[in-house]
Each structure stands twice: as C-alpha cells, then as structure tokens.
Amino acid sequence: MKSLTTIFLLGLIISISSCLQKDVDYDFPPLDGEDTDYSEMFTTEKLGDVGKFIPVNDTKWGQVTDIHGSLFSQWRTVPNLLGGDQVGVQWGAPGKPGEGFAQQMGTEVWHVKYDCASGHNYIYIDGYGDNDGNILWGIRTTKAIFVNLNSGKEFDITYGGNCDQGGGQPYMIYDLYDEPYKIKVWHDITNPETGATVKRVYWEQTVTPFVEIENPFWEGEDTKIRMTIHQEEAWWDSEHGWQGIATGDMEDVQNPIEGGEQEGYQEPTGENVVYSHDQWWAEGVDGDKSGWYAWKLYDRANNHEGYLKYGWKY
C-alpha cells in the first residue's frame, strides 16, 4: 500500500506567486457567447484569501508524524524557486528535527493568478518538476468544472482568460468564502520537449473552509486547535487508474495518448466519485500571516492519520 507521502505528493504541494493582489470587480458580466452568470459561483461575501491557511510568500518547513509519534515525511515551501512568481513545495524523507531538509522526492509548482475569466482569483498548478524545481512535465487542462455545494449550481471554468495562458490547471479559488465547493479537472500531462500527451488525469476535490481541527502532536508555539480548510481528493490517471480507494463512473472516449490503444479506453465522467484521502491546512495565529500545510492528513484506504509535529518559518 502507498504511504501517505506518496498519496499526498500529487496535488498537495504548493507554489504561490509573490505579486500583490489586484482589486477585482465581482459584478462581472458573463463571457461573450455564454449565458453563465459567474457572479453566482458564491452567494456569500468574500472574506479575504486562502493565504491565511496556505503558506503564501513564506519559506516554511514542516515535519509530519504518524499517530505513534514517529516522523515519516517532511515538506518545505520554496518561494521564488524558478526565479519568478512561482513557488514550489517539496516533499522528502524526514531528517532530524531542525537539521536540514533530507531526501527530496519532487516538486509541484503553483501560481496565484488574478482576475480570471470567472472574475475570481485562483491558485493554478503549473506543472511537476524535479528535485531542483525545474518544470519537466507541463499540465494542459481540457475541462474544468466548479460546483457550489450549497446551491448545487455548476460553472464551466475551463477557459480562464489570462489565467490559463501558459497552461496549468485550476486547483483552488484563491478568494476565501464560507461556502463549500467542488472542482473537477480533466487534464493532460505533457512531454516537455514535444508537448505530446504522455498521461491523462482526472482530479477532483471538495474544499470546505472553516473546519476546526485539533492537532495533539503539534510541538510548535501557539494553540493546538486551529481553524482549517479541509480538502478531500480523488485522482485517476491513464497509467495507474484510480489512486487508493478512489472510484467513479467511467465512459468510453478517444485515447489522446499517441500510440495508445483506442478500443476499450475509458476515462472518468466526473460522476459518483469516491475520495481516497483528506488533508487540512491550518490557519496561522498570533501574528503568523500564513498557515501550515499538513496540519492533519488522512489516508482512507489504510485508516492512517498523520499530523504536523514540527514547523519552522525562516
């Protein structure tokens, strides 16, 4: 069975842009040729942004323990990793607390993008990199759907205007609202040299803000009980299928992978998806303007919990 480190590596590592937030008019009209009113994506008032829960523009390092107190993983945020606005988060095997980052396992590169086609600000995942953070495998979104779980309304967010330039996938709404929502994304992982599709991916998550979680293993200062953002996720790809216990309805489609077999090729429809793992991002407190990744992790297949035990900001 896969470890929590492996399960949470894809889709859970963060990079955030260092540019300042723009003022956005949320009374925006629908896109040309569309009858969707994107102003109905959320029905409550904006409460800031998710940076209070996610390390934004901060270099942070955390080590994760199992419920027996044994460290099994660690992560770090690396602002300006590629010399631009992008920031990477890297995962690796834990060393001794406070004595440096040990073995690296890879990097995801994320990007905060402002005033997208829907009028909101988003976190995009730009691609997957090697240990040095160089993007080796790009992401090309082919379909993305947002669902407000309070109203049940769906919105097509595939085309992000300026935000989808350069590729990547919408990962999270950067604006913070007190409403749960779901994002479904179908995308290609592409060859960095040819641009050809090497793997198809379906990824889905549910985001529930303002969930209070206690972390009994936290050794840092301040409270062990924090307000969090809860994420539930599922992953499918054309190479390995569903990850963990994730499942969902499938349909016959044309295989986009060059040289791949066409007959019997299926992809998820995005319906009746069962999630495989959870994570909680904790709010920073007492003057810490950004939060902590992996405050709690949960692998549903193994009933395996993990918690952030040590955390440093430097």
C-alpha positions as CSV (number, residue, x, y, z in Angstrom):
1,M,0.0,0.0,0.0
2,K,1.1,3.5,-0.7
3,S,2.5,5.7,2.1
4,L,0.8,9.0,3.0
5,T,3.9,10.7,1.5
6,T,3.2,9.1,-1.9
7,I,-0.5,9.6,-1.7
8,F,-0.3,13.3,-0.9
9,L,2.6,14.1,-3.2
10,L,0.4,14.7,-6.3
11,G,-1.9,17.7,-6.0
12,L,-0.8,18.7,-2.4
13,I,2.4,20.6,-2.9
14,I,2.2,24.3,-3.3
15,S,3.6,27.3,-5.1
16,I,2.2,30.7,-4.8
17,S,3.0,33.9,-6.7
18,S,4.6,36.8,-4.9
19,C,2.8,39.5,-6.7
20,L,0.3,41.8,-4.9
21,Q,-3.4,41.1,-5.1
22,K,-5.4,43.2,-7.5
23,D,-8.8,44.8,-6.8
24,V,-11.4,42.8,-8.6
25,D,-15.0,43.8,-9.6
26,Y,-17.2,40.9,-8.7
27,D,-20.2,42.2,-10.6
28,F,-18.7,41.0,-13.8
29,P,-20.8,40.0,-16.9
30,P,-20.8,36.5,-18.4
31,L,-18.2,35.7,-21.1
32,D,-19.0,36.5,-24.7
33,G,-21.2,33.8,-26.2
34,E,-22.0,32.3,-22.7
35,D,-25.2,32.6,-20.6
36,T,-23.4,31.7,-17.3
37,D,-23.6,34.3,-14.6
38,Y,-20.3,33.7,-12.8
39,S,-21.2,36.1,-10.0
40,E,-23.4,33.3,-8.7
41,M,-20.4,31.0,-8.1
42,F,-20.5,32.2,-4.5
43,T,-23.5,33.7,-2.7
44,T,-21.8,35.0,0.4
45,E,-19.4,37.8,1.0
46,K,-15.7,37.4,0.3
47,L,-13.7,37.1,3.5
48,G,-10.1,37.6,2.2
49,D,-8.0,34.9,0.7
50,V,-6.7,31.5,1.5
51,G,-3.2,32.8,2.2
52,K,-4.1,32.8,5.9
53,F,-4.3,29.0,5.7
54,I,-1.7,28.3,3.0
55,P,2.0,29.4,3.2
56,V,2.0,32.4,0.8
57,N,5.3,34.2,0.2
58,D,6.8,32.4,3.2
59,T,9.6,29.9,3.4
60,K,8.3,27.2,5.8
61,W,9.3,23.7,6.7
62,G,7.3,21.1,8.4
63,Q,7.7,17.5,9.6
64,V,4.8,15.0,9.8
65,T,4.3,12.3,12.3
66,D,2.0,9.2,12.5
67,I,-0.3,8.7,15.4
68,H,2.6,6.9,17.3
69,G,4.7,10.0,17.2
70,S,7.2,8.7,14.5
71,L,8.2,11.1,11.8
72,F,7.5,9.7,8.3
73,S,7.6,12.8,6.0
74,Q,8.5,16.4,5.7
75,W,7.9,19.3,3.3
76,R,9.1,22.8,2.6
77,T,7.9,25.8,0.7
78,V,10.5,27.4,-1.6
79,P,9.4,30.9,-2.8
80,N,11.0,32.2,-6.0
81,L,12.1,28.7,-6.8
82,L,12.2,29.3,-10.5
83,G,13.4,32.9,-10.3
84,G,9.9,34.3,-10.9
85,D,6.5,34.5,-9.2
86,Q,6.2,30.7,-8.8
87,V,6.8,28.9,-5.5
88,G,7.4,25.2,-5.1
89,V,6.7,22.8,-2.3
90,Q,9.0,19.8,-2.0
91,W,8.4,16.6,-0.1
92,G,11.0,14.2,1.3
93,A,12.1,11.8,4.0
94,P,12.5,13.4,7.4
95,G,15.8,14.1,8.9
96,K,16.5,15.1,12.4
97,P,14.2,17.9,13.5
98,G,15.7,21.3,12.6
99,E,18.9,19.8,11.0
100,G,18.1,20.4,7.3
101,F,16.0,19.0,4.6
102,A,16.9,15.5,3.8
103,Q,16.0,13.5,0.7
104,Q,13.8,15.3,-1.8
105,M,11.1,13.5,-3.8
106,G,10.0,16.0,-6.3
107,T,8.3,19.4,-6.7
108,E,5.0,20.8,-7.8
109,V,4.9,24.4,-9.0
110,W,1.9,26.5,-8.3
111,H,0.9,30.1,-9.3
112,V,-1.7,32.5,-7.9
113,K,-3.5,34.1,-10.9
114,Y,-5.7,37.1,-10.6
115,D,-9.0,38.2,-12.2
116,C,-9.6,35.1,-14.2
117,A,-12.4,34.7,-16.8
118,S,-14.9,34.0,-14.0
119,G,-13.8,37.2,-12.2
120,H,-12.2,35.3,-9.3
121,N,-8.6,34.7,-8.3
122,Y,-7.3,31.2,-8.5
123,I,-4.4,29.0,-7.5
124,Y,-3.2,27.1,-10.6
125,I,-0.8,24.2,-10.6
126,D,1.6,24.9,-13.5
127,G,3.4,21.6,-13.6
128,Y,5.5,18.9,-12.0
129,G,9.2,19.3,-11.5
130,D,12.4,17.5,-10.4
131,N,14.2,18.0,-7.2
132,D,15.6,21.3,-8.3
133,G,12.2,22.6,-9.1
134,N,12.6,22.8,-12.9
135,I,9.3,22.1,-14.6
136,L,9.7,18.9,-16.5
137,W,6.1,17.9,-17.1
138,G,3.5,20.5,-18.0
139,I,-0.3,20.5,-17.4
140,R,-2.8,21.2,-20.1
141,T,-6.4,21.5,-18.9
142,T,-9.1,20.2,-21.3
143,K,-12.1,20.6,-19.0
144,A,-12.7,22.1,-15.5
145,I,-16.0,22.3,-13.6
146,F,-16.8,24.3,-10.4
147,V,-19.7,23.2,-8.3
148,N,-21.1,25.2,-5.4
149,L,-22.2,22.6,-2.9
150,N,-24.7,24.9,-1.1
151,S,-26.6,25.9,-4.2
152,G,-25.8,22.9,-6.4
153,K,-25.0,25.1,-9.4
154,E,-22.2,24.2,-11.8
155,F,-19.9,26.5,-13.7
156,D,-17.5,25.8,-16.6
157,I,-14.1,27.3,-15.6
158,T,-12.1,25.6,-18.3
159,Y,-11.1,28.8,-20.0
160,G,-9.6,31.2,-17.6
161,G,-8.8,34.0,-20.0
162,N,-5.4,35.5,-19.0
163,C,-5.2,32.9,-16.2
164,D,-5.0,29.9,-18.5
165,Q,-2.2,31.3,-20.6
166,G,0.9,29.1,-20.1
167,G,-1.2,26.1,-19.2
168,G,-1.7,24.6,-15.8
169,Q,-4.9,23.6,-14.0
170,P,-7.2,25.4,-11.6
171,Y,-6.6,24.0,-8.2
172,M,-8.4,26.2,-5.7
173,I,-10.2,29.5,-5.6
174,Y,-7.7,31.9,-4.0
175,D,-10.6,34.1,-2.7
176,L,-12.0,32.9,0.6
177,Y,-15.7,32.4,1.1
178,D,-17.6,30.5,3.8
179,E,-19.1,28.1,1.2
180,P,-18.0,24.5,0.4
181,Y,-17.3,23.8,-3.3
182,K,-16.1,21.1,-5.7
183,I,-13.6,21.4,-8.6
184,K,-13.4,18.7,-11.3
185,V,-10.5,18.8,-13.7
186,W,-9.6,16.7,-16.8
187,H,-6.1,17.4,-18.0
188,D,-3.0,16.1,-19.9
189,I,0.4,15.8,-18.5
190,T,2.7,16.7,-21.4
191,N,6.2,15.9,-22.7
192,P,8.4,18.9,-22.0
193,E,10.1,18.6,-25.4
194,T,7.3,17.7,-27.8
195,G,4.2,18.9,-25.9
196,A,2.6,15.5,-26.6
197,T,0.2,13.9,-24.1
198,V,2.0,11.3,-22.0
199,K,-0.7,10.8,-19.4
200,R,-4.3,11.7,-18.9
201,V,-5.5,12.7,-15.5
202,Y,-8.8,13.2,-13.8
203,W,-8.6,15.1,-10.4
204,E,-11.4,16.1,-8.1
205,Q,-11.5,17.8,-4.8
206,T,-14.0,19.2,-2.3
207,V,-13.0,22.3,-0.3
208,T,-14.7,23.0,3.0
209,P,-13.5,26.2,4.8
210,F,-13.6,26.9,8.5
211,V,-13.3,23.4,10.0
212,E,-11.8,23.4,13.5
213,I,-9.2,20.6,14.0
214,E,-7.1,19.7,17.0
215,N,-3.5,18.5,16.3
216,P,-2.4,16.8,19.5
217,F,1.2,16.3,18.2
218,W,2.0,19.9,17.4
219,E,5.3,20.9,19.1
220,G,5.3,24.5,17.9
221,E,4.2,27.6,19.8
222,D,0.5,28.7,19.9
223,T,-2.6,26.6,20.1
224,K,-3.0,23.0,19.0
225,I,-6.6,23.7,17.9
226,R,-6.8,25.7,14.7
227,M,-9.4,26.7,12.1
228,T,-8.6,24.9,8.9
229,I,-9.5,24.4,5.2
230,H,-10.5,20.8,4.7
231,Q,-9.7,19.1,1.3
232,E,-11.0,15.8,0.1
233,E,-9.4,14.5,-3.1
234,A,-9.5,11.8,-5.7
235,W,-7.0,11.0,-8.5
236,W,-7.2,8.9,-11.6
237,D,-4.6,8.7,-14.4
238,S,-4.3,6.6,-17.6
239,E,-1.2,4.8,-16.4
240,H,-2.3,3.6,-12.9
241,G,-6.0,4.1,-12.8
242,W,-7.7,5.3,-9.6
243,Q,-5.5,6.1,-6.6
244,G,-6.1,4.4,-3.3
245,I,-9.8,3.7,-2.7
246,A,-11.0,6.4,-5.2
247,T,-13.6,5.3,-7.7
248,G,-16.1,6.8,-10.1
249,D,-18.2,6.3,-13.2
250,M,-16.3,5.7,-16.4
251,E,-17.1,6.2,-20.1
252,D,-15.6,5.2,-23.4
253,V,-13.6,8.0,-25.1
254,Q,-10.9,8.5,-27.7
255,N,-7.4,7.9,-26.3
256,P,-5.4,11.2,-26.6
257,I,-2.1,9.5,-26.0
258,E,0.0,9.0,-29.1
259,G,0.2,5.3,-29.9
260,G,-2.2,4.4,-27.2
261,E,-4.9,1.7,-27.8
262,Q,-8.3,3.1,-28.7
263,E,-10.6,0.2,-28.2
264,G,-11.9,0.0,-24.6
265,Y,-10.1,3.2,-23.5
266,Q,-12.1,4.9,-20.7
267,E,-11.9,8.0,-18.6
268,P,-13.9,9.2,-15.5
269,T,-17.2,11.0,-16.2
270,G,-16.8,13.1,-13.0
271,E,-19.9,11.5,-11.5
272,N,-20.3,9.4,-8.3
273,V,-16.6,10.0,-7.4
274,V,-15.4,8.4,-4.1
275,Y,-12.4,10.2,-2.5
276,S,-9.3,8.5,-1.3
277,H,-7.6,11.0,1.1
278,D,-8.0,14.2,3.1
279,Q,-5.8,17.0,4.2
280,W,-6.4,20.1,6.4
281,W,-4.5,23.4,6.1
282,A,-4.3,25.2,9.4
283,E,-4.7,28.9,10.0
284,G,-1.7,30.9,11.2
285,V,-2.2,32.5,14.5
286,D,-0.6,35.2,16.8
287,G,0.9,37.3,14.0
288,D,1.7,34.5,11.6
289,K,0.0,35.7,8.4
290,S,0.2,32.3,6.6
291,G,-0.9,28.9,7.7
292,W,0.5,25.4,7.8
293,Y,0.3,22.6,5.3
294,A,-0.4,19.0,6.5
295,W,-1.9,20.1,9.9
296,K,-3.7,16.8,9.5
297,L,-3.6,14.1,6.8
298,Y,-5.9,11.1,6.4
299,D,-5.5,8.1,4.1
300,R,-8.9,6.5,3.9
301,A,-7.7,3.2,2.5
302,N,-5.5,2.4,5.4
303,N,-7.3,4.5,8.1
304,H,-3.9,6.2,8.5
305,E,-3.6,9.6,10.1
306,G,-0.7,12.0,10.0
307,Y,-0.1,15.3,11.8
308,L,2.2,18.2,11.6
309,K,4.6,17.8,14.5
310,Y,7.3,20.4,13.9
311,G,7.2,23.6,11.9
312,W,9.7,26.3,11.2
313,K,9.4,29.7,9.3
314,Y,12.7,31.1,8.0
